[in-house]
Amino acid sequence: MKKWILFFIGLTIIVLAITINIFIKGHSPLRAARDEAVQEVKHSTDIVKVKDFYLYHGSKSIYTVVGETKNGEKKVAFIPENKKSGLTEIKWAKGISKEDALNKLTQEKHPKKILGIRLGLEKVGPIWEISYLDNEGDLNYYYLLFKSGDWWKTVENI
């Protein structure tokens, strides 16, 4: 009986170690992308303190870094994944906050569950992308223009 208990404890430890290893390796590319984007932003802009990072996959993959300058001004930097287009920088005060974007979605669509929110860049300019589940459990995406808070587009019932 004692051998069985030791066997199951050992098996549990092995399974747990494998699971943790898979989780860590799965997040490595995202962590590397974040670190690279933060380095680029600190080198190319006056942002010195990073507050937030988003990875947006729209018409192009964009790394978004939200941070503050040494004067405390909040700014956003958009870096294309391929880096051919160059970095775009805007002032945070020129747009709506994450909370305002979520409030607008909640008022208009009444989501069952909000899955995530990302700040990205499209041809129309900076946008908030909000993913959520509706009352039927369908996946939906709701896009707002960052600068005005106006609706841009919706992708529903995925």
N, C-alpha and C positions, 0 to 999 in steps of 0.2 A: 504493500500500500504506500509505503514511504517513497519507493522508487517512482510510482505513478505521480505522486504530488510533485516531486522534484522534476520529473519529466515535463509536466504541464507548466510549472513555473519557468523552466528553461525555455520551453516553446513560446510562452507568452513574452518573455524578454526578447527572444529573437524576432518575433513578429513585430513587436513594438519598435525595436531598433530599425528594422527594415522600413516600417511605415514612416518613422521620423526621417530617415535618410532620403526616401522618395520625396517627402514634403520639402525638405531643405533643397534638394537638387532641382525640384520643380520651380522653386522661387528664385533660384540663382540668376536666370536671365533677366528677370524683372529688376532684381537688386542691382545687377550690373548696368542695365539701361538707366536706372535712376541715378546711380553714381556718376555715370558718364554725362548725363544731362546736367546734373548739378555742377560738375566741374566746368562744363561748357558755359553755363549761365554765370557762374562766379568769375570766369575768365573774360567773358564778352559783354557783361552788363554791370550795373552798379548794385545788383542784388548781392547782399552779403549774408543774409540769414534766410534759409529755406524753410517755408511753412508747410507746403503741400506739394505733392507730385501726382500727376495723372498720366496714364497712358491711354491715348485716344486712337481708335482705329476707325476712321471715316473714309473719305475719298483718299486720304493719305494717313499713314501712321505718324502721330505727333506725340512728342514728349512735352508735357506742360509742367512748368515749375512756377509755383507761387511763392513769393518771398518778399523780404523787406530790404530797403536800402539802409545805409548807415544813418540816414536822417529819419528812419522809421516809416518811410513811404512804402506802401504795399504795391508791388508790381507783379505782372505775369509775363513769363517768357515762353514762347512756343518754339520748339526745335523739331524740324522734320527728321524722321528716322534716317533718311538718306543724306541729310545735311547739305544737299545741293541747293536748296531754296534759301538757305540762310535763316537766321534767328529773327523772330518777330517779338517785339516787346511792347506792352501796353500798361497803362496805369490801372490798378484795381478799381480805383474810384470812378473810372469811366464806364463801369458795368454794374450788373446786379450781383448780389451775393448768392452763395450756394443756398442759403436759407430762403431767400426771396424766390429763387427758381423752384425749390421744392414746394413752397407755399402756392405758387401759381399752378403747378401740376396738381396738387391736392385739391385746389378749388375747382379746376376745370375737369379733371378726369376721375377723381375719387378712387385712387389706386388701393388695391387690397394690401399690397406689399411693395415697398420701394427696394429695389435690388442694388442700385448704385447710381452715382452721379459723377460725371467727368466733364472737365473743361477741355475743349478741343478747338481746332481751327479748320474752317472750311472756306470755300471761295467767297461766301457771304461775310466772312469775318469770324471772330471768336463766338463759340456757341457752348451752351450747356447741353449735354446729352444725359437724359435721365432714363434708366431702365427700370421697369416696374411690371408687376403682375396685376391684371385686372380682376374683377370679381369672378370671372370664369376660369381664372388660372392661366390665361394666355400671356405670353411675353410681349411687351410693348416698349417702344422707344419714343421719347418725347423730346423735341429739340427746341430750345429757346435761344434767341440772339442775346449774347452776353451784354452788349451795349445798351439795348433798349428793353430787354425782357419780353419782347414780342415773340409769338409763336413762329417757328420757321417751318418745321415739318414734323410729321408723326409716322411711325411705322407700327402697325397694329396687328394683333392676332397671329403672332409667329408661333 
